[in-house]
């Protein structure tokens, strides 16, 4: 065998062995000891900002805030309510079917889906519409229909009309940065939908 070929094979086999060892080391199996794993490289872990799935991350973040606050009344904490709301948020984004109709002064959105999605829409859209309505640059109206909900957002300002159309249904539902405060109120057992 030629020396160059021998060296190339040695490098390939060595690399494959290294990759295999790293894959086995990083396998998140049922036998993994989280306590031991967490001590492997705490400096790298502290750089991470997202502990995986979004709802899990939101719950984890809220728990850290609650634990850091000596005024937390644990008898009022309701993480289950937040979890249910996070499921609704996910369902709204991933399961809602929308038909957006351009109006001369904004947009009308017909939002629908299966029975669970319609229930989610009826819980979430009116509450988010109330937040949107706090912005005096546009008018917001929500009406229930047998197929789901109808959301109409309009304005007299051409720049705001362009913004409304650009945001569309999902952007409108995600805008107005009230979500974190809303989630904290929910977890603390407060009325998150009061005006």
trRosetta pair geometry for C-beta under 8 A, 3 or more apart (Angstrom, degrees):
i j d omega theta_ij theta_ji phi_ij phi_ji
1 5 5.5 -118 178 83 95 119
1 6 5.2 111 119 -62 120 97
2 5 4.5 85 64 9 90 106
2 6 6.9 -157 92 -9 45 87
3 6 5.5 -56 -147 36 33 115
3 7 6.3 33 157 -19 67 105
4 7 5.8 -54 -150 36 31 111
4 8 6.3 32 152 -20 64 107
5 8 5.6 -52 -145 36 32 112
5 9 6.3 32 155 -18 65 105
6 9 5.9 -55 -148 37 28 109
6 10 6.3 30 153 -20 63 107
7 10 5.7 -55 -148 36 31 113
7 11 6.4 31 153 -19 65 105
8 11 5.8 -54 -150 35 31 111
8 12 6.3 29 153 -17 65 107
9 12 5.7 -55 -145 39 32 111
9 13 6.1 27 159 -14 67 108
10 13 6.0 -56 -142 41 27 107
10 14 6.0 29 157 -20 63 111
11 14 5.7 -57 -144 39 27 112
11 15 6.2 27 157 -19 64 108
12 15 5.8 -56 -146 37 27 110
12 16 6.3 26 156 -18 64 107
13 16 5.7 -53 -145 37 31 111
13 17 6.3 33 155 -20 64 106
14 17 5.8 -55 -149 36 30 112
14 18 6.4 30 152 -19 64 106
15 18 5.6 -54 -147 36 32 112
15 19 6.2 30 156 -17 67 106
16 19 5.8 -53 -144 38 31 110
16 20 6.2 33 155 -20 64 108
17 20 5.7 -55 -147 37 29 113
17 21 6.3 29 155 -19 64 107
18 21 5.8 -57 -149 37 29 110
18 22 6.3 26 154 -17 65 107
19 22 5.7 -56 -146 38 31 110
19 23 6.2 33 154 -21 66 106
20 23 5.7 -53 -146 35 30 112
20 24 6.4 27 155 -16 63 106
21 24 5.8 -55 -148 38 31 109
21 25 6.2 32 153 -21 65 108
22 25 5.5 -54 -145 36 32 113
22 26 6.1 12 162 -4 67 113
23 26 6.2 -68 -141 47 25 97
23 27 6.5 50 153 -54 62 92
24 27 5.7 -29 -151 -8 32 119
27 32 7.5 -158 103 -68 68 114
28 32 5.8 -37 -150 -26 48 158
29 32 5.5 136 60 -30 59 94
32 37 6.1 16 177 -42 104 140
33 36 4.1 46 98 19 116 112
33 37 6.3 161 87 -17 60 88
34 37 5.4 -58 -140 41 32 114
34 38 6.1 37 161 -27 68 105
35 38 6.0 -53 -148 29 25 111
35 39 7.1 17 155 -13 57 107
36 39 6.1 -66 -160 35 33 108
36 40 7.4 55 145 -47 64 90
37 40 5.7 -30 -164 -10 41 118
38 42 6.9 44 162 -89 70 89
38 45 6.9 34 -150 -75 68 171
39 42 6.7 -21 -133 -45 36 104
41 44 4.3 16 132 22 116 114
41 45 6.4 140 99 -20 70 89
42 45 5.3 -55 -144 39 40 116
42 46 6.3 46 157 -27 70 101
43 46 6.0 -50 -151 28 30 111
43 47 7.4 33 149 -21 57 101
44 47 5.8 -54 -164 25 39 114
44 48 7.6 46 143 -28 64 95
45 48 5.8 -44 -163 14 45 115
48 51 7.2 92 134 -78 123 58
50 57 5.4 -25 -153 -112 70 144
51 56 6.2 -108 99 121 99 104
51 57 5.2 161 47 -100 78 76
51 60 5.2 5 40 41 144 170
52 56 5.4 -11 83 77 104 136
52 57 6.5 -174 63 -55 55 93
53 56 4.4 75 71 15 94 113
53 57 6.7 -165 90 -14 43 89
54 57 5.5 -56 -145 34 29 113
54 58 6.4 28 158 -19 66 103
54 86 7.6 -175 115 -168 91 116
54 90 7.6 153 74 -85 125 107
55 58 5.7 -50 -148 34 34 111
55 59 6.4 32 154 -16 65 105
55 83 6.8 78 176 -137 120 66
55 86 4.0 122 -125 147 103 139
55 87 7.1 40 -110 -62 153 57
55 90 6.7 -49 -52 -43 120 130
56 59 5.9 -56 -149 39 30 110
56 60 6.1 32 152 -21 65 109
57 60 5.6 -55 -144 37 29 113
57 61 6.2 31 157 -20 65 107
58 61 5.8 -54 -147 36 29 111
58 62 6.4 28 155 -17 63 107
58 82 7.3 -150 127 160 113 118
58 86 5.9 175 65 -103 144 136
58 183 6.7 -98 180 -158 118 157
59 62 5.8 -57 -148 37 30 110
59 63 6.3 32 154 -22 65 106
59 79 6.2 72 -143 -164 104 114
59 82 6.6 147 -97 107 81 124
59 83 6.5 25 -83 -81 128 86
59 86 7.5 -80 -47 -17 94 161
60 63 5.8 -54 -149 33 30 112
60 64 6.7 31 153 -20 63 103
61 64 5.8 -53 -154 32 32 112
61 65 6.7 30 151 -16 64 105
62 65 5.7 -56 -152 36 35 111
62 66 6.2 34 152 -18 68 107
62 79 7.2 156 98 -115 132 94
62 82 6.5 -42 17 166 174 174
62 183 6.5 -114 -85 141 130 113
62 184 6.8 -172 -129 -97 102 66
62 187 5.3 178 180 -69 138 167
63 66 5.7 -54 -145 39 32 111
63 67 6.1 29 157 -17 66 109
63 79 7.4 18 -74 -101 94 136
64 67 5.9 -57 -143 40 27 108
64 68 6.3 23 158 -17 63 111
65 68 5.9 -62 -147 39 28 108
65 69 6.4 21 156 -19 64 112
65 184 7.2 -64 108 -114 151 111
66 69 6.0 -64 -148 35 29 108
66 72 4.7 94 -168 -118 76 148
66 74 7.8 102 169 -94 120 77
66 77 6.3 66 -147 -113 150 135
66 187 7.0 -111 -66 139 128 133
67 72 7.4 -35 -75 7 21 160
69 72 4.6 107 88 -41 100 94
72 77 6.9 23 178 -63 106 120
72 188 7.8 -122 -138 -112 74 94
73 76 4.5 39 101 17 108 113
73 77 7.3 177 93 -33 57 79
73 188 7.4 77 50 -157 93 86
73 189 7.9 -73 87 31 110 128
74 77 5.2 -33 -146 5 47 121
76 188 5.9 22 119 179 115 56
76 189 3.7 -114 178 20 91 143
77 187 6.0 -6 -150 165 75 80
77 188 6.7 -30 -99 -109 58 39
77 189 6.8 -95 -73 -28 14 102
78 81 4.3 38 127 5 115 114
78 82 7.2 141 108 -10 71 83
78 186 7.1 -98 80 153 104 67
78 187 6.2 -165 62 -148 61 37
78 188 7.9 -43 24 54 83 8
78 189 5.3 106 -4 -79 113 78
79 82 5.5 -53 -156 39 46 111
79 83 6.1 52 146 -25 72 103
79 187 6.0 26 -89 -133 55 96
80 83 5.4 -50 -145 35 34 115
80 84 6.4 36 155 -19 65 102
81 84 5.8 -52 -151 35 31 111
81 85 6.4 30 150 -17 63 107
81 186 5.2 -149 117 171 116 99
81 187 7.1 -172 68 -88 103 41
81 189 7.9 127 18 -95 151 52
82 85 5.5 -56 -148 39 35 113
82 86 6.2 37 153 -22 68 104
82 183 5.7 69 -131 -159 113 86
82 186 5.2 131 -79 107 79 121
82 187 5.0 3 -43 -74 133 88
83 86 5.7 -53 -147 35 31 112
83 87 6.6 35 151 -20 63 101
84 87 5.6 -51 -153 32 33 114
84 88 6.6 36 147 -19 64 103
85 88 5.4 -50 -152 35 36 115
85 89 6.4 41 148 -23 66 100
85 183 7.2 -171 94 -110 142 79
85 186 6.1 -26 -10 -174 155 168
86 89 5.4 -44 -146 32 36 115
86 90 6.5 37 153 -18 64 102
87 90 5.8 -54 -151 37 32 111
87 91 6.2 31 151 -18 66 107
88 91 5.6 -56 -144 39 31 110
88 92 6.1 36 156 -25 66 104
88 120 4.6 172 -146 -140 84 100
88 123 6.0 -78 -141 84 149 132
88 124 5.5 166 153 -55 123 125
89 92 5.8 -51 -148 31 28 114
89 93 6.6 17 157 -10 62 108
89 124 7.3 148 -84 -118 56 148
90 93 6.1 -65 -151 41 29 104
90 94 5.8 -8 167 9 69 119
91 94 6.5 -72 -129 53 23 89
91 95 4.9 -29 -168 28 67 125
91 96 7.5 93 140 -37 64 84
91 113 8.0 150 165 125 94 164
91 116 6.5 -101 -156 131 148 102
91 117 5.7 -155 162 -105 107 71
91 120 4.6 -151 96 -79 127 169
92 95 7.4 -30 -70 50 8 83
92 96 5.4 11 -166 -27 48 129
92 117 7.5 138 -94 -151 42 81
92 120 5.4 -148 -65 142 80 124
92 121 6.8 132 -114 -82 92 63
92 124 5.6 -67 -76 70 144 161
92 125 8.0 164 -132 -57 128 82
92 173 6.4 -158 146 176 134 159
93 96 7.1 -4 -76 20 6 107
93 170 6.3 82 -125 -136 77 114
93 173 7.8 -161 -78 93 80 141
95 113 5.1 80 138 -151 90 145
95 114 6.9 -61 173 24 124 96
95 116 7.5 -10 124 91 161 99
95 117 4.5 -137 118 -92 117 125
95 120 7.7 87 69 42 121 150
96 111 5.3 -16 -170 -164 120 101
96 112 7.2 126 -160 63 69 29
96 113 5.1 -86 -112 -45 44 129
96 117 5.7 170 -83 -173 62 122
96 120 7.8 -118 -67 89 102 121
96 121 6.5 116 -110 -76 118 110
96 148 7.9 117 -143 -154 92 151
96 169 7.5 -132 122 131 136 140
97 111 7.4 145 76 -158 48 49
97 112 5.1 -33 67 72 98 81
97 113 5.5 150 9 -78 85 70
98 109 5.4 -24 -159 -167 112 106
98 110 6.8 144 -157 75 55 53
98 111 5.2 -17 -100 -101 83 70
98 112 7.7 157 -86 23 37 67
98 168 7.6 114 118 170 154 105
98 169 4.6 -144 -128 16 158 157
98 170 7.6 -135 -9 -35 154 86
99 109 7.2 149 74 -158 47 54
99 110 4.4 -6 55 55 99 106
99 112 7.9 13 1 11 97 108
100 107 5.6 -18 -167 -168 99 121
100 108 7.6 149 -158 78 50 44
100 109 5.1 -19 -103 -103 71 81
100 168 5.8 -61 -89 -140 156 94
100 169 6.3 -139 -80 -26 108 101
101 107 6.8 143 74 -162 50 65
101 108 4.6 -18 62 64 106 94
101 109 7.4 -170 21 -79 72 32
101 110 7.3 52 -12 -10 107 97
102 107 6.0 -39 -110 -105 46 77
102 165 6.5 30 -117 -116 98 119
103 106 5.0 3 61 62 114 63
103 107 6.1 -166 15 -85 90 20
103 108 5.8 80 -39 -16 116 94
103 152 7.5 45 -17 -151 150 99
103 154 6.3 -49 87 -99 141 105
105 154 4.4 44 115 -160 103 104
105 155 6.2 -164 173 58 88 41
105 156 6.7 -13 -147 -88 122 41
105 161 5.9 -106 -164 -104 41 123
106 138 7.0 112 -107 -149 135 112
106 139 7.9 -123 -33 56 162 82
106 152 6.9 95 101 178 129 72
106 153 5.1 -146 -180 101 134 58
106 154 3.5 -133 2 -102 141 53
106 155 5.8 114 -74 10 108 69
106 161 5.7 -114 -79 -128 54 80
106 164 4.8 -36 -143 112 83 159
106 165 7.4 -166 -160 -53 40 80
107 152 7.4 -167 98 -143 47 51
107 153 5.9 5 56 56 83 87
107 154 7.9 -174 26 -76 42 61
107 164 5.5 -170 8 140 105 106
107 165 5.6 145 -52 -94 121 64
107 168 7.1 -109 155 -117 172 48
108 150 6.4 -2 -177 -175 97 98
108 151 7.3 165 -157 86 49 46
108 152 4.5 -11 -107 -102 82 87
109 150 7.0 162 82 -155 51 49
109 151 4.6 -8 56 59 104 94
109 152 7.6 -172 20 -75 66 41
109 153 8.0 14 -1 7 105 96
109 168 7.4 109 -90 -174 131 65
109 169 4.3 132 -146 -81 159 110
109 172 7.9 -162 -5 35 151 143
110 145 7.3 -30 -142 39 94 150
110 147 6.9 17 177 95 108 129
110 148 7.0 109 173 66 68 115
110 149 7.8 170 -153 90 43 44
110 150 5.6 -17 -101 -103 65 79
111 121 5.3 171 116 -131 122 139
111 125 6.8 167 56 -79 153 149
111 148 4.9 -127 99 135 63 137
111 149 4.9 -7 58 62 105 89
111 150 7.5 -180 19 -85 76 28
111 151 6.5 31 -9 0 118 107
111 169 6.2 146 -80 -151 112 147
112 117 7.4 72 152 108 38 121
112 118 6.8 -5 -151 -85 57 93
112 121 7.8 -47 -101 -26 23 164
112 147 4.5 -37 -105 155 128 94
112 148 3.7 -150 -96 -16 58 138
112 149 7.9 -177 -70 27 54 56
113 116 7.6 -65 119 73 115 64
113 117 2.7 -43 98 95 137 149
113 118 5.9 -165 63 -45 79 66
113 120 7.8 -16 63 47 141 112
113 121 7.1 151 26 -28 111 124
113 148 6.5 84 16 -94 67 132
114 117 5.1 93 49 12 64 105
114 118 7.1 -123 102 -7 31 90
115 118 5.8 -53 -146 35 30 111
115 119 6.5 32 154 -19 63 104
116 119 5.7 -53 -151 36 32 113
116 120 6.4 36 149 -20 64 105
117 120 5.4 -51 -150 35 35 115
117 121 6.3 40 151 -22 66 102
117 148 7.5 -29 116 -112 94 118
118 121 5.5 -48 -147 34 34 114
118 122 6.4 31 154 -17 64 106
118 147 7.7 -144 -105 155 123 33
118 148 4.9 -125 -117 -105 88 72
118 149 7.9 155 -147 -20 71 83
119 122 5.8 -57 -149 38 30 109
119 123 6.6 27 152 -16 64 106
120 123 5.8 -60 -150 37 31 108
120 124 5.9 1 165 1 69 118
121 124 6.3 -71 -133 49 23 94
121 125 5.2 9 -175 -14 69 121
121 148 5.2 18 77 -167 164 96
121 149 4.8 -156 153 0 122 122
122 125 7.1 -29 -94 33 18 101
122 126 7.3 14 -170 -6 46 110
122 144 6.5 35 -111 -108 103 114
122 148 8.0 -142 -49 -162 84 56
122 149 6.6 173 -79 -60 61 117
123 126 8.0 -108 165 35 14 96
123 127 7.3 -11 152 -2 54 122
124 127 5.9 -74 -156 42 35 108
124 128 5.9 21 160 -12 76 113
124 173 7.4 38 142 -148 118 117
125 128 5.8 -60 -141 44 32 105
125 129 5.9 38 158 -26 68 107
125 142 5.7 156 131 -134 106 137
125 149 5.1 151 61 119 162 170
125 151 6.0 -121 -170 -71 126 122
125 173 7.3 -62 -107 -104 71 107
126 129 5.5 -52 -142 35 30 115
126 130 6.6 37 155 -25 62 99
126 142 5.2 -163 -96 90 69 159
127 130 5.8 -50 -157 27 31 113
127 131 7.1 29 146 -14 61 101
127 192 8.0 32 -161 114 138 92
127 193 5.0 -80 -122 -120 112 111
128 131 5.5 -50 -155 35 42 113
128 132 6.3 44 147 -20 69 103
128 172 7.6 111 141 133 121 81
128 173 5.3 20 160 -137 165 65
128 176 7.7 151 -164 54 77 126
129 132 5.3 -50 -146 37 37 114
129 133 6.2 43 152 -27 66 103
129 140 4.9 176 -167 153 88 129
129 141 7.7 -37 -169 120 137 3
129 142 4.5 -128 -32 -36 172 126
129 151 6.4 -149 -89 -131 119 106
130 133 5.6 -49 -147 30 30 116
130 134 7.4 46 149 -32 56 92
130 193 7.4 87 53 -165 152 83
130 195 6.4 -107 178 -92 129 102
131 134 5.9 -42 -167 10 38 116
131 176 4.7 156 144 114 110 149
131 178 5.0 -129 -139 23 139 151
132 135 6.2 -53 -176 25 49 108
132 138 7.1 -47 163 82 98 119
132 140 4.7 115 100 -77 114 156
132 153 6.8 -70 157 -109 143 123
132 172 6.2 16 -100 -175 143 96
132 175 7.2 69 -102 82 92 103
132 176 5.9 -142 -85 -22 53 145
133 139 7.7 24 -124 -152 82 39
133 140 4.4 -115 -75 43 83 122
134 176 7.1 111 54 -143 111 138
135 138 6.0 22 100 33 105 90
135 176 6.6 -126 -34 -91 119 114
137 155 5.9 4 149 -125 73 130
137 157 6.2 -52 -167 30 95 139
137 160 4.8 -162 156 -112 113 146
138 153 5.4 19 163 -177 134 91
138 154 6.4 155 -162 79 85 31
138 155 4.3 -61 -104 -70 76 102
138 160 5.7 -166 -67 164 96 128
138 164 6.3 135 -116 -77 146 123
139 152 7.9 -12 108 116 89 91
139 153 7.1 165 81 -152 50 46
139 154 5.0 -17 56 63 100 86
139 155 6.9 168 10 -79 75 50
140 151 7.4 -22 -162 -167 87 88
140 152 7.3 153 -155 85 40 58
140 153 5.3 -4 -103 -104 74 80
141 151 7.5 156 83 -156 53 43
141 152 4.5 -7 59 58 100 103
141 153 7.9 -171 25 -72 65 42
142 149 6.1 -16 -165 -172 95 116
142 150 7.1 153 -156 81 46 55
142 151 5.5 -10 -104 -103 78 71
142 152 7.8 -167 -73 23 35 69
143 149 7.1 150 80 -160 42 66
143 150 4.7 -11 62 58 92 105
143 152 7.9 21 5 -2 100 105
144 148 7.8 -130 -152 132 62 28
144 149 5.8 -45 -110 -104 50 71
144 150 7.8 -171 -90 17 4 79
145 148 6.1 6 63 58 91 48
145 149 6.6 159 20 -105 84 17
145 150 5.6 68 -21 -24 120 102
151 169 6.6 118 59 -121 135 91
151 172 7.2 167 140 100 144 150
153 164 5.0 -166 111 -146 114 124
153 172 6.1 -161 -24 -121 159 147
154 161 7.7 3 -157 -105 54 88
154 164 7.4 67 -101 -141 22 176
155 160 3.9 -83 128 102 169 124
155 161 5.2 -145 62 -62 103 70
155 164 6.4 176 2 -26 115 135
156 160 8.0 34 56 54 42 127
157 160 4.0 67 78 13 107 111
157 161 6.7 -174 89 -15 53 82
158 161 5.4 -48 -144 32 35 117
158 162 6.6 38 154 -20 64 100
159 162 5.8 -51 -154 33 33 112
159 163 6.6 35 147 -20 63 104
160 163 5.3 -50 -149 35 38 116
160 164 6.3 44 150 -24 67 100
161 164 5.7 -49 -149 32 32 114
161 165 6.5 27 154 -13 63 106
162 165 5.9 -58 -149 40 30 109
162 166 6.1 32 153 -21 65 110
163 166 5.6 -57 -145 38 29 113
163 167 6.2 28 158 -19 66 106
164 167 6.0 -58 -149 36 26 108
164 172 7.3 30 -147 -80 68 116
165 168 7.0 23 180 -65 35 66
166 171 7.0 -55 117 77 64 170
167 170 7.9 -153 164 74 69 53
167 171 3.0 -145 -166 103 71 126
167 172 4.9 104 130 -53 125 68
167 175 6.1 -33 -142 -30 141 138
168 171 5.2 87 52 19 69 105
168 172 6.9 -129 100 -8 31 95
169 172 5.9 -63 -151 36 24 110
169 173 6.4 20 156 -17 64 108
170 173 5.7 -52 -147 36 33 111
170 174 6.4 20 157 -9 65 110
171 174 5.9 -64 -144 45 31 102
171 175 6.0 36 157 -35 68 109
172 175 5.8 -50 -138 24 29 113
174 179 7.9 -17 -152 -46 58 139
177 180 7.4 -1 172 14 84 99
178 181 5.6 -67 -166 50 61 109
178 182 5.3 67 138 -32 86 111
179 182 5.5 -59 -144 38 28 116
179 183 6.2 28 159 -20 65 106
180 183 5.8 -53 -148 35 30 111
180 184 6.5 29 154 -18 64 105
181 184 5.8 -55 -149 36 32 110
181 185 6.4 33 153 -19 65 106
182 185 5.9 -56 -150 35 28 111
182 186 6.4 30 152 -22 63 108
182 192 4.9 83 -162 -171 72 116
183 186 5.6 -54 -149 34 32 115
183 187 6.4 30 156 -17 66 106
183 192 7.8 56 -65 -128 17 144
184 187 5.9 -54 -147 37 31 109
184 188 6.3 22 157 -11 65 112
185 188 6.0 -66 -147 44 28 105
185 190 4.2 -83 -168 74 82 115
185 191 7.2 -42 161 77 121 29
185 192 4.2 144 96 -96 117 81
186 190 7.3 -79 -62 58 21 71
186 192 4.4 -10 -64 -46 81 145
191 194 4.5 69 112 -31 118 108
